[in-house]
Amino acid sequence: MFIDSHCHLDFEAFDGQRDALMLRCLALDVMGFLVPATTYEAWSTLAVLAQQYPSWRVAYGLHPYFLKEALYRQVERLGEQCEREQVVAVGEIGLDNWPGAVDMAVQMAFFSRQLKVASALKLPVILHARKSYDLVFKCLREADFKEGGVVHAFNGSLEQAKRFRGLGFVMGIGGTITYPRAQKAQRVLASLDTNAFILETDSPDMPLHGFQGKHNTPLSIPSIAHHVARIKGMTVEQVAAQTYDNLLSTFPKWHEGLL
């Protein structure tokens, strides 16, 4: 059984095709989906969709790149939302140092507050860390965050991966490793312990090599698993089983009511 540990199936890109997509995923043994929110406005939509699709698990948070319209009081409502709904994590949260992102001081303030919510609820987090690994790590240490989680779309060094592992995080591995030019990412994956990563797509973004410019979907997960198997010297079945175990260890609430 495969799990897509990071897919934005609530996005408009999937309107009108979710039922058919879920059936196609089932045929490929992609049987679980973790859908993290990105904005406050998305929380209510995601809550409704999660009731329709029992194979989904959800997380609520405020994505750092989309904070322009966010308000601090929304963080106060984050805890209420997570307690009211069946969630496995707080996310997608973190820091984004990409051009066009909001001021880093504002991002750090939101990140710190959301980490406090996760700590209070004893929930892991889904980390967004674009060009900000060291700063995100520093914030986690300063917050004394102990619940762990996943570093989404990890593309850092082996040393950075080890530092996050020391705080209880696994690395999210997706379409990046399918590109021939992604030799650094492939070397890092080859060196990671088998309990240190889970599979993800970031659908509808991060398409695999050969599918540039097209919408990504969780149907890509088996292909990603094949690439991981080749890089790690494992069978695809071993990758599926190991990453499923890793996901359950990372998100202890996942099994509650799943399938």
C-alpha positions in Angstrom: 0.0 0.0 0.0 1.3 3.4 -1.0 0.6 6.7 0.8 0.9 10.2 -0.6 2.0 12.1 2.4 1.7 15.6 0.8 -0.9 16.4 -1.8 -3.2 19.4 -2.2 -6.3 17.6 -3.4 -8.5 20.5 -2.1 -7.1 22.8 -4.8 -9.3 23.9 -7.6 -7.1 22.0 -10.1 -8.9 18.8 -8.8 -12.5 20.1 -9.0 -14.7 17.8 -10.9 -12.2 14.9 -11.0 -11.7 13.8 -7.4 -13.9 10.8 -7.4 -12.4 9.4 -10.6 -8.9 10.2 -9.4 -9.5 8.3 -6.1 -10.6 5.3 -8.1 -7.5 5.4 -10.3 -5.3 5.7 -7.2 -7.0 2.7 -5.6 -6.2 0.7 -8.7 -2.5 1.5 -8.3 -2.6 0.7 -4.5 -2.3 4.4 -3.6 -4.7 4.2 -0.7 -4.0 7.1 1.7 -3.5 10.8 1.3 -2.3 13.5 3.6 -3.8 16.9 2.5 -2.3 19.9 4.3 -4.1 23.3 4.2 -2.3 26.4 3.0 -4.6 29.3 4.0 -7.2 30.1 6.6 -9.9 30.2 3.9 -9.0 26.7 2.9 -9.7 25.1 6.3 -13.5 25.0 5.9 -13.3 23.6 2.4 -10.8 20.9 3.4 -13.0 19.9 6.4 -15.9 19.3 4.1 -13.9 17.3 1.6 -12.3 15.2 4.3 -15.7 14.0 5.3 -16.4 12.9 1.7 -13.1 11.0 1.3 -12.3 8.6 4.2 -8.9 7.8 2.8 -7.8 11.4 3.3 -6.0 12.7 6.4 -5.8 16.4 6.9 -3.6 19.0 8.6 -4.4 22.7 9.2 -2.0 25.6 9.1 -0.9 28.8 7.4 1.6 28.4 4.6 4.4 30.9 4.9 4.3 32.0 1.2 0.6 32.9 1.5 0.6 35.0 4.6 -0.1 38.4 2.9 -3.8 38.2 3.9 -3.3 36.2 7.1 -4.1 37.6 10.5 -2.5 36.6 13.8 -5.9 35.9 15.3 -6.3 33.1 12.7 -3.4 31.3 14.5 -5.6 31.4 17.7 -8.3 29.6 15.8 -5.9 27.0 14.5 -5.9 25.2 17.8 -9.7 25.1 17.8 -9.8 23.8 14.2 -7.3 21.1 14.9 -9.2 19.9 18.0 -12.6 20.0 16.3 -11.5 18.1 13.2 -9.7 14.8 13.1 -6.2 15.9 12.2 -2.8 14.2 12.1 -0.6 17.3 12.0 -0.3 21.0 11.9 0.7 22.2 8.5 1.8 23.3 6.1 3.9 25.8 8.1 7.4 27.1 8.0 9.6 29.7 6.3 9.9 30.6 2.7 12.9 32.6 1.5 11.7 32.8 -2.2 11.4 36.1 -4.0 7.9 37.6 -3.4 7.4 36.0 0.0 6.3 38.2 2.9 8.8 39.7 5.3 10.8 37.0 7.1 10.1 38.6 10.5 6.4 38.2 9.9 6.9 34.6 8.7 8.9 33.8 11.8 6.2 35.2 14.1 3.5 33.1 12.4 5.8 30.0 12.5 6.5 30.4 16.2 2.9 30.8 17.1 1.9 27.7 15.0 4.6 25.6 16.6 3.2 26.5 20.0 -0.2 25.3 18.9 1.3 22.0 17.7 3.2 21.6 20.9 0.1 22.3 23.0 -1.9 19.7 21.0 1.1 17.2 20.9 0.8 17.1 17.1 3.7 16.8 14.6 4.1 19.4 11.9 4.4 19.5 8.1 7.4 21.8 7.4 7.7 24.1 4.4 11.3 25.2 4.2 12.3 26.8 0.9 15.9 28.1 1.0 15.5 28.3 4.8 16.6 25.0 6.3 19.0 26.4 8.8 16.7 29.1 10.0 13.8 26.7 10.3 16.0 24.4 12.3 17.0 27.3 14.5 13.3 28.2 15.2 12.5 24.6 16.1 15.4 24.5 18.6 14.4 27.8 20.1 10.8 26.6 20.4 12.1 23.3 22.0 9.7 21.6 19.6 9.6 17.8 20.4 6.7 16.4 18.3 8.6 15.9 15.1 7.0 15.7 11.7 8.1 15.9 8.1 10.3 18.3 6.1 8.3 18.6 3.0 10.1 18.4 -0.4 13.5 18.0 1.3 16.3 19.1 -1.0 19.0 19.9 1.5 22.3 18.3 2.4 22.9 15.1 4.3 24.1 17.1 7.3 20.9 19.1 7.3 18.9 15.9 7.1 20.7 14.5 10.0 20.0 17.6 12.1 16.3 17.3 11.4 16.4 13.6 12.2 17.8 14.6 15.5 14.6 16.5 16.2 12.4 13.6 15.1 11.7 14.6 11.5 11.5 12.5 8.4 12.3 13.8 4.9 9.5 14.1 2.3 10.8 12.6 -1.0 9.0 13.4 -4.2 9.4 14.1 -7.9 12.7 15.9 -7.6 14.6 12.6 -7.4 13.3 11.6 -10.8 15.3 14.3 -12.6 18.8 13.2 -14.0 20.2 16.5 -12.8 19.1 16.0 -9.2 22.3 14.1 -8.4 22.8 15.8 -5.0 19.2 14.8 -3.9 19.8 11.3 -5.1 23.1 11.0 -3.2 21.5 12.3 0.0 18.6 9.8 -0.4 21.1 7.0 -0.9 22.7 7.9 2.4 19.6 8.2 4.5 18.5 5.5 6.8 15.5 3.6 5.5 13.4 4.9 8.4 14.2 8.6 7.5 11.8 9.4 4.7 8.3 9.1 3.3 6.8 9.5 -0.1 4.9 12.6 -1.4 3.9 14.4 -4.6 2.9 18.0 -3.7 0.2 17.6 -6.3 -0.7 19.5 -8.4 2.8 20.8 -8.3 6.3 19.2 -8.5 5.7 17.0 -11.7 8.1 14.2 -12.3 10.8 14.2 -15.0 9.1 14.0 -18.4 5.9 15.6 -17.2 7.1 19.2 -16.8 4.3 21.7 -17.3 1.6 19.1 -16.4 -0.5 18.8 -13.2 0.9 16.3 -10.8 -1.4 13.8 -9.0 -0.9 11.0 -6.4 -0.8 8.6 -9.3 2.9 9.5 -9.5 3.6 7.8 -6.1 4.4 4.4 -7.5 6.8 5.9 -10.0 8.5 7.8 -7.2 8.7 4.6 -5.3 10.4 2.9 -8.2 13.1 5.6 -8.3 13.6 5.3 -4.5 13.9 1.5 -4.8 16.6 1.9 -7.5 18.5 4.5 -5.5 18.3 2.6 -2.2 18.8 -0.9 -3.5 15.4 -2.0 -2.3 12.4 -3.6 -4.0 9.4 -1.4 -4.6 7.5 -3.6 -2.1 10.1 -2.9 0.5 9.8 0.8 -0.2 6.0 0.8 0.1 6.1 -1.2 3.4 9.0 0.8 4.9 7.6 4.3 4.0 4.2 3.2 5.4 5.8 2.3 8.7 7.7 5.5 8.7 4.5 7.5 8.1 2.7 5.8 11.0 5.7 6.5 13.3 5.7 10.2 12.2 1.9 10.7 12.4 0.7 8.5 15.3 -3.0 9.6 14.8 -3.0 8.4 11.2 -4.4 5.0 11.9 -7.5 6.4 13.7 -10.3 5.5 11.4 -8.2 4.9 8.3 -9.7 2.6 5.6 
